[in-house]
Amino acid sequence: MNTTQESLIQVRDSAVAQAPAATLIEVPKAAAQGISVSWAQHQDEVRAAQRLRYDVFAGEMGARLSTPIPGHDVDLFDNYCEHLLVRDVASGQVIGTYRVLTPVQAKRVGSTYSDTEFDLTRLRSLRERMVELGRSCVHPEHRHGGVIMALWGALAEFMTRNQLDTMIGCASIPMLHNGVVSGDVAASIWRQLQATHLAPIEYHVRPRLPLPVERLDSGLAVEPPALIKGYLRLGAKVLGAPAWDPDFNTADLPMLMRIADLPGRYRKHFLGA
């Protein structure tokens, strides 16, 4: 570990120790038969999440990752985030992960990851109770509803317990389609969601590196990725046109979810209310 990494870890550990109750993490709990969900308590647990992320993003999706640790997806924000883990109980392997940047930690690091892709000026009124979700991924052999539901259940509990009401994040659409790198799929999904799931104008954001949707074929009959469809079922809204992320080889849609917008059946499932 180099001096920069050590100093970042010290900053994060100090920040967690000094932070108010809103940033504290809960005790691990059983989530479903065969899997367990918990928040990382130690650096080796964060490393396990980063290895899974690397395998999925670099190995499976072809992302070009600049990382200080070979075989791990590591960036500046990791040391300020809480890391949610789903494990296979039998093997102990981390099979799903999210990272969560709280408002306190976002202030400490100076921004959110989403700020690097979008101008979030119009969200400034939400920031005090807004968390950022990121780096969501699930092991290819475990992509069933149980893992995602376990992750979302823990996130909903975290939000309500800490009196946080808004989640934002960049939802990725792969640029590779039928063996060809193209933005046509992302442009088509954006066209669909612009008509059906666009947030009110006061929350619209602007991409810093826009996907050139006006020069792409936006008429393809394609469905959004499963994770985006899941967010939409939870009441999420799209905040604007997609950004292009050349490193991850994706088009990223800015999305917002609010606890108040959870449909009744999901509110009952996740919160018992």
C-alpha positions as CSV (number, residue, x, y, z in Angstrom):
1,M,0.0,0.0,0.0
2,N,1.4,3.4,-0.9
3,T,1.5,6.6,1.2
4,T,-1.5,8.1,-0.7
5,Q,-3.7,5.0,-0.1
6,E,-2.7,4.9,3.6
7,S,-3.6,8.6,4.0
8,L,-6.9,8.1,2.3
9,I,-7.8,5.2,4.5
10,Q,-6.8,7.3,7.6
11,V,-9.0,10.1,6.4
12,R,-11.9,7.8,5.8
13,D,-11.5,6.0,9.2
14,S,-11.3,9.4,10.9
15,A,-14.4,10.6,9.0
16,V,-16.4,7.6,10.0
17,A,-15.4,8.0,13.7
18,Q,-16.3,11.7,13.7
19,A,-19.5,11.5,11.6
20,P,-23.0,11.8,13.0
21,A,-25.3,8.8,13.4
22,A,-26.5,9.2,9.9
23,T,-23.3,7.6,8.5
24,L,-23.1,4.7,10.9
25,I,-23.5,1.2,9.5
26,E,-25.8,-1.5,10.8
27,V,-25.1,-5.0,12.1
28,P,-24.9,-7.7,9.4
29,K,-28.1,-9.7,9.0
30,A,-29.4,-12.7,7.2
31,A,-31.1,-11.7,3.9
32,A,-32.4,-14.9,2.3
33,Q,-31.8,-18.6,2.3
34,G,-28.3,-19.2,0.9
35,I,-27.1,-15.6,1.0
36,S,-26.3,-13.1,3.6
37,V,-26.1,-9.3,3.4
38,S,-23.8,-7.0,5.5
39,W,-21.8,-3.8,5.4
40,A,-18.0,-4.1,5.0
41,Q,-16.3,-3.6,8.4
42,H,-12.7,-4.2,7.3
43,Q,-10.4,-3.4,4.4
44,D,-10.2,-7.0,3.3
45,E,-14.0,-7.0,2.8
46,V,-13.8,-3.9,0.7
47,R,-11.0,-5.6,-1.3
48,A,-13.4,-8.6,-2.0
49,A,-16.0,-6.2,-3.4
50,Q,-13.3,-4.5,-5.5
51,R,-12.2,-7.8,-6.9
52,L,-15.8,-8.7,-7.9
53,R,-16.2,-5.3,-9.5
54,Y,-13.0,-5.8,-11.5
55,D,-14.1,-9.2,-12.7
56,V,-17.5,-7.9,-13.9
57,F,-16.5,-4.4,-15.3
58,A,-13.1,-5.2,-16.8
59,G,-13.3,-9.0,-17.4
60,E,-16.9,-9.1,-18.6
61,M,-17.7,-5.6,-19.9
62,G,-14.3,-4.7,-21.2
63,A,-13.9,-1.5,-19.1
64,R,-10.4,0.1,-19.1
65,L,-9.8,0.6,-15.4
66,S,-7.0,2.8,-14.0
67,T,-6.4,1.1,-10.7
68,P,-3.5,1.1,-8.2
69,I,-4.1,-2.6,-7.3
70,P,-4.0,-5.1,-10.1
71,G,-7.2,-7.2,-10.3
72,H,-9.2,-4.7,-8.2
73,D,-11.5,-1.8,-9.3
74,V,-10.3,1.0,-7.0
75,D,-10.9,4.7,-7.2
76,L,-10.8,7.8,-5.1
77,F,-14.3,7.5,-3.8
78,D,-14.0,4.0,-2.4
79,N,-12.2,5.1,0.8
80,Y,-15.1,7.5,1.6
81,C,-18.0,5.0,0.8
82,E,-19.8,2.3,2.8
83,H,-19.7,-1.0,0.9
84,L,-22.7,-3.3,0.9
85,L,-21.9,-7.0,0.4
86,V,-24.0,-10.0,-0.5
87,R,-22.2,-13.3,0.2
88,D,-22.9,-16.9,-0.7
89,V,-23.3,-18.5,2.7
90,A,-21.8,-21.8,1.7
91,S,-18.6,-20.5,0.2
92,G,-18.4,-17.1,1.9
93,Q,-17.8,-15.5,-1.6
94,V,-18.9,-11.9,-2.2
95,I,-21.4,-12.3,-5.1
96,G,-23.0,-8.8,-5.1
97,T,-22.1,-5.3,-4.0
98,Y,-23.1,-1.7,-4.0
99,R,-21.1,1.3,-2.6
100,V,-22.9,4.1,-0.8
101,L,-21.6,7.7,-0.5
102,T,-23.4,9.5,2.3
103,P,-23.9,13.3,2.4
104,V,-21.3,13.7,5.2
105,Q,-18.7,11.8,3.2
106,A,-19.6,13.5,-0.1
107,K,-18.7,16.8,1.6
108,R,-15.4,15.3,2.8
109,V,-14.3,14.0,-0.6
110,G,-15.6,17.2,-2.3
111,S,-18.2,15.7,-4.7
112,T,-20.0,12.6,-5.7
113,Y,-18.9,10.3,-8.6
114,S,-22.0,11.5,-10.4
115,D,-20.7,15.0,-10.3
116,T,-17.8,13.9,-12.5
117,E,-20.2,12.9,-15.2
118,F,-23.0,15.4,-14.8
119,D,-23.7,19.0,-13.7
120,L,-25.8,18.4,-10.7
121,T,-26.5,22.0,-9.8
122,R,-30.3,21.5,-9.8
123,L,-30.0,18.8,-7.1
124,R,-28.3,21.1,-4.5
125,S,-31.5,21.4,-2.5
126,L,-31.5,17.6,-2.1
127,R,-27.9,17.0,-1.0
128,E,-28.3,17.1,2.7
129,R,-30.4,13.9,2.6
130,M,-29.1,12.4,-0.6
131,V,-26.9,9.3,-0.9
132,E,-25.2,8.2,-4.1
133,L,-25.3,4.5,-5.1
134,G,-22.6,3.2,-7.3
135,R,-20.5,0.3,-8.7
136,S,-23.5,-2.1,-8.5
137,C,-22.6,-5.5,-9.7
138,V,-23.6,-9.2,-9.2
139,H,-21.6,-12.3,-10.0
140,P,-22.7,-13.8,-13.3
141,E,-23.7,-17.1,-11.6
142,H,-25.9,-15.4,-9.1
143,R,-28.0,-13.0,-11.2
144,H,-31.3,-13.8,-9.8
145,G,-33.9,-11.7,-7.9
146,G,-32.7,-12.8,-4.5
147,V,-29.4,-11.0,-4.6
148,I,-30.8,-7.7,-5.9
149,M,-33.7,-7.8,-3.4
150,A,-31.2,-8.4,-0.6
151,L,-29.2,-5.4,-1.7
152,W,-32.2,-3.1,-2.1
153,G,-33.7,-4.2,1.3
154,A,-30.5,-3.3,3.1
155,L,-30.3,0.0,1.3
156,A,-33.9,0.9,2.1
157,E,-33.4,0.1,5.8
158,F,-30.2,2.2,5.8
159,M,-31.9,5.1,4.3
160,T,-34.9,5.2,6.6
161,R,-33.0,4.5,9.8
162,N,-30.6,7.4,9.0
163,Q,-33.4,9.8,7.9
164,L,-32.1,10.0,4.3
165,D,-34.7,10.2,1.6
166,T,-33.1,10.4,-1.8
167,M,-30.8,8.2,-3.9
168,I,-28.9,9.1,-7.0
169,G,-26.6,7.2,-9.3
170,C,-25.4,6.6,-12.8
171,A,-27.2,3.6,-14.4
172,S,-25.1,2.1,-17.1
173,I,-26.1,0.9,-20.6
174,P,-23.4,-1.2,-22.4
175,M,-22.2,0.2,-25.7
176,L,-21.5,-3.2,-27.1
177,H,-24.5,-4.6,-28.9
178,N,-24.5,-7.7,-31.1
179,G,-20.8,-7.6,-31.2
180,V,-20.6,-3.9,-32.3
181,V,-19.8,-0.9,-30.2
182,S,-22.6,1.5,-30.8
183,G,-24.7,4.1,-28.9
184,D,-27.9,3.2,-30.7
185,V,-29.2,1.1,-27.9
186,A,-28.6,3.8,-25.3
187,A,-30.2,6.4,-27.5
188,S,-33.2,4.2,-28.0
189,I,-33.6,3.5,-24.3
190,W,-33.2,7.3,-23.5
191,R,-35.9,8.1,-26.1
192,Q,-38.3,5.6,-24.4
193,L,-37.6,6.7,-20.8
194,Q,-37.7,10.4,-21.8
195,A,-41.3,9.9,-22.7
196,T,-42.3,7.8,-19.7
197,H,-40.0,8.3,-16.7
198,L,-38.5,11.8,-16.9
199,A,-38.1,13.7,-13.7
200,P,-39.6,17.1,-13.2
201,I,-37.6,19.8,-14.9
202,E,-36.4,21.3,-11.7
203,Y,-34.2,18.2,-11.2
204,H,-32.8,17.9,-14.7
205,V,-29.0,17.5,-15.0
206,R,-26.6,17.9,-17.9
207,P,-24.0,15.4,-19.0
208,R,-20.4,16.7,-19.1
209,L,-19.6,14.4,-22.0
210,P,-22.9,13.9,-23.7
211,L,-23.7,10.8,-25.8
212,P,-24.5,12.3,-29.2
213,V,-28.0,10.9,-29.2
214,E,-29.1,13.2,-32.1
215,R,-26.7,11.4,-34.4
216,L,-27.7,7.9,-33.4
217,D,-30.5,5.6,-34.3
218,S,-33.0,6.0,-31.4
219,G,-35.7,3.8,-32.9
220,L,-34.5,0.4,-31.9
221,A,-37.1,-1.9,-30.2
222,V,-34.9,-2.6,-27.1
223,E,-35.6,-2.9,-23.4
224,P,-33.5,-1.2,-20.7
225,P,-31.1,-3.4,-18.8
226,A,-32.6,-5.4,-15.9
227,L,-31.2,-3.1,-13.2
228,I,-32.6,0.0,-14.8
229,K,-36.0,-1.8,-15.2
230,G,-35.8,-2.6,-11.5
231,Y,-35.1,1.0,-10.5
232,L,-38.1,2.1,-12.6
233,R,-40.4,-0.4,-10.8
234,L,-39.2,1.2,-7.5
235,G,-40.4,4.6,-8.7
236,A,-37.0,6.0,-10.0
237,K,-36.9,8.8,-12.5
238,V,-34.4,9.7,-15.2
239,L,-32.8,13.1,-14.7
240,G,-31.7,13.8,-18.2
241,A,-29.8,12.6,-21.3
242,P,-27.0,10.0,-21.0
243,A,-23.4,10.7,-20.6
244,W,-20.7,8.7,-22.4
245,D,-18.2,6.9,-20.2
246,P,-15.4,5.8,-22.6
247,D,-13.4,4.0,-19.8
248,F,-16.3,1.8,-18.9
249,N,-17.6,1.6,-22.5
250,T,-21.1,2.5,-21.3
251,A,-23.7,5.2,-21.7
252,D,-24.7,6.4,-18.2
253,L,-28.2,7.6,-17.4
254,P,-28.6,9.9,-14.3
255,M,-31.3,8.4,-12.1
256,L,-33.0,9.5,-8.9
257,M,-35.1,7.5,-6.4
258,R,-36.9,8.8,-3.4
259,I,-38.2,6.7,-0.5
260,A,-41.5,8.6,-0.7
261,D,-42.0,7.3,-4.3
262,L,-41.7,3.6,-3.4
263,P,-44.8,1.9,-4.6
264,G,-46.9,0.4,-1.8
265,R,-46.0,-3.2,-2.4
266,Y,-42.2,-2.5,-2.3
267,R,-42.6,-0.2,0.7
268,K,-44.3,-3.1,2.6
269,H,-41.7,-5.6,1.4
270,F,-38.6,-3.5,2.3
271,L,-39.8,-1.4,5.2
272,G,-42.8,-3.3,6.5
273,A,-44.9,-0.2,6.2
